[in-house]
């Protein structure tokens, strides 16, 4: 009994030593996982999310292997370096960690990386066609969505991760052909909402194309104006906070 009390106290002491900013980020990652699942982004325990530590850009937090996105907790979030090595945490690391580490290595403007397997985004990736602006969500990725075609396999090496980063380029996201999207953002809120919007845009496009020959897109200047309007940081935060509140109302 006394030993269990000492262990519990030690765990509480360790938690209390963690910077408040780190705990806040982890709580947002937990909320992000629940939002992604509620929006249909789950695929068993596959899919992962990471966030760069603001006080040490060479490290990032990441969801652990073998759990669903909605099962992220303070205890099972890993701390990983830009070579893909676990530096803190005891949970199992995702083998596709190199998607995250290689992107964060070459994109200092990116702090959050998400990889999931949603139906319509995967289906669009299989067509070989780019995302069109057939909807407002499609405008967010206008000329900002790459395509990775090297392999359908899991991204389990530095070289494959670097290939994904090259396909992403300076864009917001990249479709891994027949596999799924990788979406980035400066914030957790931006990456989550962008991931959801990509799926919405892909769904509208596939439905429009299935219905017949879609009408031409709007002119470039109109699309670019809309893109600027819907990519403001406060827009991502407002929508993320709404989805997080909705989950709480549903008691999830």
N, C-alpha and C positions, 0 to 999 in steps of 0.2 A: 504494500500500500504506500509506504513512504517513498519507495523508488518511483512509483507512478506519479506521485505528487511532484517529486524533483524533476522528472522528465517534462511534465506539463508546465512547470514554472520555467524551465529552460526554453521551451518552445515559445512561451509568451514573451520571455525576455528577448529572444532573437527577433520576434516579430516587432517588438517595440523599438529595436535598434534600426529597423529598416526605415530609410528616409520616407517622410510623408508623401513626397512626390512620387516615389516608386509605388507605394500602396495605391495612390490615386490612379496611376496609369494601369495598374493591374485590375483595379475595379472597373475601369473603362473597358479593358479587354474582356472581362467577364460579361459585362453588359453587351459588348459587341458580339460575342459568341451567341448569346441568347437572341439578339436581334437577327443575326444571320440565319439561325435555324427557324425562327418564326417566319422569315421571309422566303423559306424554301431553299436555302443554300446548303443544307446538310446532305451528306452522303455517307451514312454509317459514321465511322470515326475518322473518315478522310476529311481533308480540308484543314487549313491552318491559317493563323494570323500572327503577325509579329509587330513589334513597335520598338523603335530605336530609343535608347536611354538618352534623354536630353543632357544629362551631366557626364555622359561618356559615350560619344557617338560611335565608338568601336564595339559597343555591346548592344544587344537587343533582347527584349523579352519575347518569348514564343510559346504558343500552345504546345502541350505535350502530346506524344503519340498515344494511341489506344483509348482516347476519350473523345466524346463528341464535342462539337463547338459549344454546346450548351452545358457542358460539364467542366468548363474551365473554372478553377478556384485559385485563391491566393497561394495555396500550397503546391499546386502542380504546374505553375508557370515556370519555365526554364529561363535562365540567363545564358546567352550564347554570344560568342565573339564572331568577328567577320570572316573567320576561317571555318565556321561551323562547329566549333568546339564548345561543349557545355562547360561553363565556368561556375554555375551555381544551380542547385536543384538536383533532385534525385530521380525524377520521372524519366521515362524513355523519350529520347529525341526523335522527331520525325526524320525519316531518311531523305525527304525532300527539303531539308533545311537550306540547301544550296540555292534554291529559288530566292530565298530571303537574303542570305548572306551576300550573294553575288550582286543582287540589285542594290542593296544598301551600301555595298562597297563602292559602286560607281555613280550612285545618284545621291549626293549629299542633300538634295532638296526633298528626298523621300524619307519619311519616318515610319510609315505603316505599309505593310505588304500583306495582301490576302490572296489565297489560292483556294478555289472551290470548284465543284463540278455541277453547276446548275444546268438543267435540261436544255433550255433554249440557247444559251451561250455555247454549250458543247455542240449542239446541232448546227449552229451557225459556223462554228469553227470547222465542221466537217464539210461544209459546202465550198470552202476555199474563198468565199466572198467576204469582203470587208463589211463593216457595219455602216449602213446608210442612215441618213437623217430622215427617217420616215416617222419619227416621233420626237418629242422634246428630249426624252432621255438619250436618244441617239445623238443629239447635238453635243452632249457633254464629251463624247468620244470622237467628235469630228476631227479627222486627220490626226488622231492621237491614240490609235489602237493598232498595235503591231500584230504580226502573225509569226508563230514559231512552228516550224515544220520538220525539224531535225529528227524527231522521234515521238512515238506515242507512249514510250516507256516512262517510268517514274524518273524524276530529275534527281538522281542520286550521286552526282559527282560535281566537283568544281567546274569542270569543262561544260557539262550540260547546263548548269546554273548560269555560267557566263554566257552561254548561247541564248538563254532566255532573256538575260539582261540586254544583250545586243539587239534582240528582236523588239524589246520594249523601247530601246532608244531613249528619247526624251519625252515619250508619250505618257499617257495616264494608265494604259493597260496593254496587255498582250493576250491573244488567244493562242493557247497551246492546241494545235490541231488534234481533233478527236479526243481531247483530254479535258480541257477546261480553261477558264480565264485566270489571269494573274492581274490584280488591280492594285494600284499604289495611291498614296496620298500623303500630304504633309501632316495630317492628323488621323486619328482612328475614325473620327466621324466622317471625314472626307472619303477614306478608303471604303468604309462600310456602305455609305450611301451610293458611292460610285459603283460598287459591285452590284447593288440592287438595281440601279438604273441601267447598267449594262445588260442585265438579264431582261429587264422590261423592254429595252430597245431591240434586243435580239428577238424577243417574242413578237413584237409588233411587226418587225421586218419579215420574219418567216410567215406570219399570217397574211401580210399584204402580198408577198410574192406568191403564196399558195392560192390567193384569190384571183390572181391574174397579173397583168402588167401594171405595176405601180406607176402613178404619175411622177413626173420629175421632181427632184428635191427642190427646195427653195434656193434662191441665189446664195452664193458664198457669204456675202456681207450680212444677209439676214441670219444665216446659221451661226456665223461668228459672233454676232451681237447676242443672240440667245445663249450661246456657249459662255460668253463672259458673264451674263446675268445669272445663270444657274450654277456657276462654278465659284461663287463668292463663299468664303469660309463660313459666314454666318448661316448661309443656306444649308450647308451640310450639317451644322450643329443643330439648327432648328428641327430639321427632319429626323436626325438621329435621336434627339431628346424626345420627340413625339413617339417614335417607335419604342424607345425604352420605357416611356410612361405607359404605353399601351400594354406592354408585357406585364408590368407591375399590376395594372388593373385586372389583368386576367389571372393573376396569382401565380405566374410562372417564374 
